């Protein structure tokens, strides 16, 4: 891809390769999932872990119906399952 000139002086100085304005941005792939036991042992998923997983769930549904609350609950369920924890009681 050729380097394009940009009105942004920082991009010109650093020499960033810019994408054409009509090119769609790809959804980032979630990071490689590792067993939580490979990292450290937790008793519950942390808020940061749930927030990150919910974000990737949101990106994956790409505008399909859903809410942040549903994404959060799904993320929490998935993480608890990966950690070998029982489902949260309602």
N, C-alpha and C positions, 0 to 999 in steps of 0.2 A: 504494500500500500504506500503510495507516495506521501511525502511530507507536504502538508498544506500550510499556507500562510494563515496566520490567525491574528485577529485584531488584539488579542491578549498578549501583552509584551512578555509575560512570564513564559507562556507557551513558546513564543518565538525564541527566547533566550535558551530555554532548556531543550528545545527541539522535539517537543512532543509530537507524536503522530496522532492526528485528529481524524475522527471518522466523519464521513459525509453526513450532513444534517438529516437526510432521509433514511439512513441506515438504522435499523432497530438495534437497541441495546439488548444483549443476551442476558437472561436471568442467571445470576451466579449460582454455581453448583454448591450445595451444602458441603461443609467440610467432611472429610472422611470420618465415618462413625467408628469410634473405638469403644470397646467395652469399658464401662465406668471403672471396672476393677483394674484395668490397665493403668489408669490414672491415679485414682485414690478411692477410698471407700467412703460413701456418703449414706446417710439414712434417708434422705429425701432429695429430690432434684432441687437445685437452687433456682431462685427467681431469674437469674441471668441465663441459666441453661434453658428454662422454659421459654423465656422471652426470645432467645435466639431460634429455638426450634419453631416457635409460633410464627416468627418472621419468615422462615423458609416455607412453612405451610401456606402462609399468605401468598408468597411469591408463586408457589406451585399451583395454586388455584386460579391465578391469573385473571382476576375480575369476575370469576364465577361467584354465585351467591354464597355468602358466609359472613360471619362477624368476627371481630377480634376476640370476643369471649369464646366462641367456638374453637378458634385457632388455639387459644391458650389452653383450653380443656383438652383438646386433642394432643397438644404438645406434652402436657403433663401426663396424660395417659400413656403415651409412647415412651416417655422417659422412665416412668415408674415400671413399665413392662421390661424395658432394657435393663433396669437395675434389679430386676427380680423381686420387686415390691408388689404387694397385693393392690388391687384397685382401691382408690379412695372411696370411703363410704359416703353416701349422699346425705 
